Amino acid sequence: MEWRTDFENAPTGGVRIVPVGNKGATRVVRSKEWVWCLSKSGEVISTYWIADEGRWNGFSDKSPPVAWLTIPDHPLIAEARANSMQEALI
């Protein structure tokens, strides 16, 4: 894994529309996708994109991160995902 500076390709989470109540109302739910970001001072911060504010959590829009890195899965999670994919193919 390498640090990346192309923030336009950084994972920013997803959006789902979920029903609320039984009258057809809905609301938007944003999921957080955590990444590691590197500050100008060299500090590594676990963060996520705040779409409504247009910035990364823990950073201001005046002092954004300089690089990002996807947080790797824990080995047991990676193994479980691989097993579930294999079961889906069977």
N, C-alpha and C positions, 0 to 999 in steps of 0.2 A: 504494500500500500504506500502511496505517495501523497503528500500534501498537495492539494489542488487550489488554484486561485480562480477558477472559472465558476463564480458563484451563480451564474445563470443555470448551471447544471447541478447545483447542490440540491439534495432532497429537502423539500419544504413541507412534507406531510400531504394529507389528502382532505377531501371535503365529501361529506355525506349529507343527504337530506333525509331526515327521519320524521315519521309521523308523531304528532303531539295530540293526545286526547283522541276522541272519536268523531270529531266534526270536520275532518279533512285538513286540519292545520298541520303545518310542517315547520321545522327549524333546521338551520345549517349547523352541522357539527364538524369541527376541524380536528383532525388527528395530528399529533406531534410526531415528527420524525427526528430523533435526536442525532446530532453529529458532534464531532469535536471541531472547535474553531480555534484558530491561533490569533492571539491579540498582537498589536504592534509591539508590546513589551516582551513577547515570547511566551506568555502564559497560555496554556491549553485549557479551554473551557468547554464543558459539555453543555450544549445549547440546542435550541430549536428555533425555527422561523416563526415570527409573529406577523402574520399576514396583514392584520388590521393596522399595525403600526409601521409596516415596511422595514423591519429590522430584526436582528437576531437577539434572542433573550440573553441578557447580560452585557449587551453592547448597545451603544447609542448610534443613532444615524450619523452623528458627527464623527464617531470613532468606531467604524465597523471592523470586523475581523479581516485579517489579511490572507487567510488560507483556511481550508476545511478538509476534513477527513471523515469518511463513513466509519461509524463505530462497528467493529467486527462483532459477529455473534459469538456468544459463549460456545465452546465446543459441544456441550450437550444440546443446546438449542439448534445448532447447525445439524447435528446428527438427527434430531427429531424431525426437522424440516425435510432432510433427505429421505428419511424413512416414510414420512407421510406422502412425499412425491412419488416414491416407488410404489406405495400402496395404491395411489390414485391411477397409476399406469397399469396395474394388474387387473 
